[in-house]
């Protein structure tokens, strides 16, 4: 049964997988191979299906293999980034600009935008209402913006 399916559908599945993989032949061939391995593992199921159902099963298995491959690639560990990033310089500039803010605004600004606290969390930490925190953050952003544009004009 699997031999016949391989002879009948290998090339068609390969074209299908080429389209899925945006014409990457090595990925397409791997997916077709994985699909037929899965077919061998499930031969007992395929033996009970009609030809049309087998064809459908093969295409669905190929698509699922492709989706699994994409997910694995997305979840794979990323390559190490260089030790210096543009964000590092931005953080230094923001830190220097924060020094010109009043203490309360500076602390709130830093904790909110650099450390990632929410307005609600900051309100609880400093015994302030979230609206007071947002108001102070707005004032700090306005002052930082003014300082940034003043420095940029120099």
C-alpha positions in Angstrom: 0.0 0.0 0.0 2.7 2.5 1.0 4.7 1.7 -2.1 1.8 2.5 -4.3 1.1 5.7 -2.4 4.8 6.7 -2.7 4.8 6.1 -6.5 1.4 7.9 -7.0 1.9 10.9 -4.7 5.6 11.5 -4.1 6.0 14.0 -6.9 2.7 15.7 -6.3 3.5 16.1 -2.6 7.0 17.4 -3.5 5.4 20.2 -5.6 2.9 20.9 -2.8 5.8 21.1 -0.3 7.8 23.3 -2.6 5.0 25.8 -2.6 4.7 25.6 1.2 8.4 26.2 1.6 8.6 29.0 -0.9 10.6 26.9 -3.4 13.2 25.5 -0.9 13.9 22.0 -2.3 15.7 20.7 0.8 12.9 21.6 3.1 10.3 20.3 0.7 12.2 16.9 0.3 12.5 16.7 4.1 8.8 17.3 4.6 7.9 14.6 2.0 10.3 12.2 3.6 8.8 12.9 7.1 5.3 12.5 5.6 6.0 9.0 4.2 7.8 7.9 7.4 4.6 9.0 9.2 2.6 7.0 6.6 4.7 3.9 7.3 4.0 4.3 11.0 0.3 4.6 10.3 0.0 2.0 7.6 -2.6 0.1 9.6 -4.8 3.2 9.3 -4.1 3.9 5.6 -4.9 0.3 4.6 -8.5 0.9 5.6 -8.9 4.1 3.7 -9.9 4.7 0.1 -7.4 6.3 -2.3 -9.0 9.7 -2.0 -8.9 9.5 1.8 -5.2 8.3 1.6 -4.4 11.3 -0.6 -6.1 13.6 1.8 -4.3 12.1 4.7 -0.9 12.5 3.0 -1.5 16.2 2.2 -2.7 16.9 5.7 0.3 15.1 7.2 2.6 17.1 4.9 1.0 20.4 5.9 1.2 19.4 9.6 4.9 18.5 9.2 5.5 21.9 7.6 3.7 23.7 10.4 5.7 21.8 13.0 8.9 22.7 11.3 8.0 26.4 11.3 7.1 26.2 15.0 10.4 24.5 15.9 12.3 27.2 14.0 10.4 30.0 15.7 11.1 28.4 19.1 14.7 27.6 18.5 17.2 29.5 20.6 18.4 32.7 18.9 22.0 33.3 18.1 23.9 35.3 20.6 23.6 39.0 20.0 26.7 41.3 20.1 27.6 42.6 23.5 26.9 46.2 22.5 23.5 47.2 21.1 22.0 50.4 20.0 19.6 50.1 23.0 22.6 50.3 25.4 23.4 53.7 24.1 19.8 54.8 24.3 19.6 53.6 27.9 22.6 55.7 28.8 21.1 58.8 27.1 17.8 58.2 28.8 19.6 57.8 32.2 21.4 61.1 31.7 18.2 62.9 30.7 16.4 61.4 33.7 18.9 63.1 36.0 17.2 66.4 35.2 13.7 65.2 36.3 12.5 65.8 39.9 13.1 62.7 42.1 9.5 61.4 42.2 9.1 61.7 38.4 12.6 60.2 37.8 11.9 57.1 39.9 8.5 56.5 38.4 9.7 57.1 34.8 12.6 54.7 35.3 10.6 52.0 36.9 7.8 52.3 34.4 9.7 52.5 31.1 13.0 50.8 31.9 12.1 48.2 34.4 8.6 47.5 33.1 6.3 48.1 36.1 2.7 49.0 35.4 1.0 52.1 36.7 -1.0 50.0 39.1 2.1 48.3 40.5 3.8 51.6 40.9 0.8 53.0 42.6 0.8 50.2 45.1 4.6 50.5 45.7 4.5 54.3 46.3 1.0 54.4 47.8 -0.4 56.5 45.0 -3.5 56.1 42.8 -2.8 54.8 39.3 -4.1 58.1 37.9 -1.6 60.0 39.9 1.2 57.8 38.6 0.0 58.3 35.0 -0.2 62.0 35.6 3.4 62.1 36.9 4.6 59.9 34.1 2.9 62.2 31.5 4.7 65.2 33.1 8.0 63.3 33.0 7.6 62.3 29.4 6.8 65.9 28.4 9.9 67.2 30.2 12.1 64.4 28.7 10.7 65.3 25.3 11.5 69.0 25.7 15.0 68.2 27.0 15.6 65.8 24.1 14.6 68.4 21.4 16.6 71.1 23.2 19.7 68.9 23.2 19.1 67.8 19.6 19.1 71.4 18.4 22.6 72.0 19.8 
